[in-house]
Amino acid sequence: MKLTEQQRACLEALDTLTHPDGERCAPFLPIQNMTNYDRRLVRVTVRQLKRKGLAEYHRGLVNEMSDEFAGAGYCITKEGRVLQERRSEQLAAKRNTAQDPRWD
């Protein structure tokens, strides 16, 4: 699946901050902090990821620590996590090939 640079960055942030199936979600602010993108760009990009099936929206969230209402947020989907794992494996393979002395 082809992703833009912004989509890759936001998906990486969701992978770090959240868990699939609404187990742990994040509002836009932590994603903004991780990507250094403004709120509008994060909002548009995360919604694009949702349409691609890589993120999902949940509302009526509860804070685990205080059991208080926490609003709404987005989380990575299982498909999004699989895509991130594949990307990490591909990057590791590229690094290993680049560092392999047989390629010098």
C-alpha positions in Angstrom: 0.0 0.0 0.0 1.4 3.4 -1.0 1.5 6.0 1.8 2.6 9.6 1.7 5.3 10.8 4.0 2.7 12.4 6.3 0.7 9.2 6.4 3.8 7.1 7.3 4.7 9.6 10.1 1.2 9.6 11.6 0.9 5.8 11.3 4.2 5.4 13.1 2.9 7.7 15.9 -0.3 5.7 16.2 1.8 2.5 16.3 3.8 3.9 19.2 0.9 5.6 21.1 -2.0 3.2 20.6 -3.2 -0.4 20.5 -5.8 -1.9 18.1 -9.5 -2.4 18.7 -9.8 0.7 20.9 -7.7 -0.8 23.7 -5.6 2.4 23.8 -6.4 5.5 21.7 -4.9 8.9 21.3 -6.3 12.3 20.5 -4.6 14.5 17.9 -2.3 16.4 20.3 0.2 13.5 21.1 0.3 12.7 17.4 1.1 16.4 16.7 3.9 16.3 19.3 5.5 13.1 17.7 5.2 14.3 14.1 5.7 18.1 14.6 2.7 18.6 12.2 0.0 21.1 13.0 -3.5 20.0 14.1 -5.1 20.4 10.7 -2.5 18.2 8.9 -2.7 15.5 11.6 -6.5 15.5 11.5 -6.6 15.2 7.7 -3.9 12.6 7.6 -5.3 10.4 10.4 -8.7 10.5 8.7 -7.0 9.4 5.4 -5.4 6.5 7.4 -8.9 5.6 8.7 -10.3 5.5 5.2 -7.5 3.1 4.2 -8.3 0.8 7.1 -5.1 1.6 9.0 -6.6 3.6 11.8 -9.9 3.6 13.6 -11.9 6.2 15.6 -13.4 5.5 19.0 -15.5 7.8 21.2 -16.6 7.6 24.8 -13.1 6.6 26.0 -12.3 6.2 29.7 -9.1 7.2 31.3 -7.5 3.9 32.7 -6.0 5.7 35.7 -8.9 7.8 36.9 -11.9 6.0 35.3 -13.0 9.5 34.1 -14.4 10.2 30.6 -11.5 10.9 28.3 -13.3 11.9 25.0 -12.5 10.4 21.7 -9.4 9.4 19.8 -7.8 7.2 17.1 -5.9 4.0 17.3 -4.0 1.8 14.9 -5.8 -1.2 13.4 -4.4 -4.7 13.2 -3.8 -4.1 9.5 -1.9 -0.9 10.3 0.3 -2.7 12.8 1.1 -5.4 10.3 2.0 -2.8 7.7 4.3 -1.1 10.3 6.0 -4.4 11.1 6.6 -5.2 7.4 8.1 -1.7 6.9 10.4 -2.2 9.9 11.6 -5.5 8.6 12.2 -4.0 5.2 14.2 -1.1 6.7 16.2 -3.5 8.8 17.0 -5.6 5.7 18.2 -2.6 3.8 20.4 -1.5 6.7 21.9 -5.0 7.0 22.6 -5.1 3.2 24.2 -1.7 3.4 26.4 -2.8 6.2 27.3 -6.2 4.8 31.0 -6.2 4.0 30.4 -8.5 1.0 28.8 -5.6 -0.8 31.9 -3.4 -0.6 
